[in-house]
Amino acid sequence: MSILLNLFLYIKYHFFEVSVSGGSSFSYKFWALKRLIKYILAGGKECGYYLQYDLVIRNSIGTFFIPKNTDLVLTVSSKSEFNLARYFKLSDPKGVFLDIGANAGKYSVKLGNQYPDAKIYSFEPNPTTFEILSKNIDLNDLVPRIKLFNIGISDSESMLSFDSINQNTGLSRILKDEKSSLGVIQKVPVKSLDLISVQNGIDPKKIDLVKIDVEGHELEVVTGGKNTLTNMKTGGRILVEIHPDSLNKSEIIGLLKSYGFEIEQLDIEYFLATKI
């Protein structure tokens, strides 16, 4: 994204789209202005200047609780991943959306507000982030319609080491090697997508959209969801983030193709798999 486009979207979002419902609107705008100046002085590079107080905001997606000293003020914005917005739609208003790696719930809230008859299942293994996710689902009056799981999705049922990075929640991940930790290591429960589907009566034929954003654990998610993903309806879609340096990229794409999906690369990280 060019610096000028980023500046335009930043100003449009923070100064014209966001309203503050829990906290000071002036303080928020002042913070946004200071962050904008820091961004410009840094030559368009991420400056990591976060809010120093808790806040509740409303944007075009929904209402969100933003805890201090986290990246969530940016994560839940319509500006973040704006190029993917058109893919977060359901072909069936009563369809199923699986939000794997839900974080603070941006996409669960988006589709929950947009499709009141849809069934949404949100998975977030980080206990701290899960509390924020739960609060955001509650703030949007979506509690009866969105089922929340404080677990990770993997290829089997077990307990795995999880790297919790509560300031930059998007980097929290299941660890393959504890020596690579950037935050606080804790054990979290995980289950396969196939097991979750059976236990919760999720009909693969009704799954309209799956989002997979699991910071390097994509292969395990796809492997453990073979039956569920293979039996998705024609036209069902999976949006999966695969980092450019992932050693498993070709294997993940190969598995999805073997499950009957056509693959399209949307940007440097995101791939769209469509059931054919």
Long-range contacts (C-beta under 8 A, 24 or more apart in sequence): 3-44, 6-44, 7-36, 7-39, 7-40, 9-79, 9-82, 10-36, 10-39, 10-79, 11-36, 12-79, 13-59, 13-77, 13-78, 13-79, 17-59, 17-60, 17-78, 18-57, 18-58, 18-59, 18-77, 19-57, 19-58, 19-59, 20-55, 20-56, 20-57, 20-58, 21-56, 21-57, 21-58, 21-63, 22-54, 22-55, 22-56, 22-57, 22-65, 23-53, 23-54, 23-55, 23-56, 27-53, 28-55, 28-57, 50-167, 56-139, 61-106, 61-109, 61-110, 61-113, 62-109, 62-110, 62-112, 62-113, 62-136, 62-139, 62-140, 63-109, 63-136, 63-139, 63-140, 64-104, 64-105, 64-106, 64-109, 64-136, 64-139, 65-132, 65-135, 65-136, 65-139, 67-132, 69-167, 70-166, 70-167, 70-168, 70-169, 71-167, 71-168, 71-169, 71-170, 72-103, 72-104, 72-132, 72-169, 75-103, 75-104, 75-106, 75-169, 75-170, 76-104, 76-105, 76-106, 76-136, 80-106, 81-270, 83-266, 83-267, 84-239, 84-266, 84-267, 84-270, 87-237, 87-239, 87-266, 87-272, 88-209, 88-211, 88-239, 89-114, 89-209, 90-114, 90-115, 90-118, 90-208, 90-209, 91-208, 91-235, 92-206, 92-208, 93-117, 93-118, 94-118, 94-119, 94-206, 95-119, 95-206, 95-207, 95-208, 95-209, 96-120, 96-121, 96-202, 96-203, 96-206, 96-207, 96-208, 96-209, 97-121, 97-207, 97-208, 97-209, 97-210, 97-211, 98-123, 98-193, 98-202, 98-207, 98-209, 98-210, 98-211, 99-123, 99-211, 100-153, 100-193, 100-210, 100-211, 100-212, 100-213, 100-214, 100-221, 101-211, 101-212, 101-213, 101-214, 101-215, 102-133, 102-148, 103-129, 103-133, 103-169, 103-170, 103-213, 104-129, 104-132, 104-133, 104-136, 104-169, 105-132, 105-133, 105-136, 105-137, 107-211, 108-133, 108-137, 108-142, 108-146, 109-136, 109-137, 109-140, 109-142, 111-209, 112-137, 112-140, 112-142, 112-145, 112-146, 113-140, 113-142, 116-145, 118-145, 118-208, 119-145, 119-147, 119-206, 120-145, 120-146, 120-147, 121-146, 121-147, 121-149, 121-196, 121-200, 121-202, 122-146, 122-147, 122-148, 122-149, 123-149, 123-151, 123-152, 123-153, 123-196, 124-148, 124-149, 124-150, 125-150, 125-151, 125-152, 125-162, 125-174, 125-188, 125-189, 125-190, 126-162, 126-164, 126-166, 126-169, 126-172, 126-188, 127-164, 127-186, 127-188, 128-164, 128-166, 129-166, 129-169, 129-172, 147-200, 149-196, 150-189, 151-188, 151-189, 151-190, 151-191, 152-188, 152-189, 152-190, 152-191, 152-214, 152-217, 153-190, 153-191, 153-192, 153-193, 153-196, 153-214, 153-217, 153-220, 153-221, 153-224, 153-225, 154-190, 154-191, 154-192, 154-217, 154-220, 154-221, 154-224, 155-192, 155-220, 155-221, 155-223, 155-224, 156-190, 156-191, 156-192, 156-224, 157-189, 157-190, 157-191, 157-192, 157-195, 158-189, 158-190, 159-187, 159-188, 159-189, 159-190, 160-187, 160-188, 160-190, 161-185, 161-186, 161-187, 162-186, 162-187, 162-188, 170-215, 171-215, 172-215, 173-214, 173-215, 173-216, 173-217, 174-214, 174-215, 174-216, 174-217, 174-220, 176-216, 191-224, 192-224, 192-225, 193-221, 193-224, 193-225, 193-228, 193-229, 194-224, 194-225, 194-226, 194-227, 194-228, 195-224, 197-225, 197-227, 197-228, 202-228, 204-228, 204-229, 204-230, 204-231, 204-232, 204-233, 205-231, 205-232, 205-233, 206-233, 207-232, 207-233, 207-236, 208-233, 208-236, 208-237, 209-236, 209-237, 209-238, 209-239, 210-236, 210-237, 210-238, 210-239, 211-238, 211-239, 211-240, 212-238, 212-239, 212-240, 212-241, 213-240, 213-241, 214-241, 215-243, 216-243, 216-246, 218-242, 218-246, 218-248, 218-252, 219-248, 219-251, 219-252, 219-255, 222-252, 222-255, 222-256, 222-259, 223-255, 226-255, 226-259, 229-256, 229-259, 229-261, 230-259, 230-260, 232-275, 233-275, 234-275, 234-276, 235-274, 235-275, 236-274, 236-275, 237-272, 237-273, 237-274, 237-275, 238-272, 238-273, 239-266, 239-270, 239-271, 239-272, 239-273, 240-270, 240-271, 240-273, 241-269, 241-270, 241-271, 242-269, 242-270, 242-271, 243-269, 244-268, 244-269
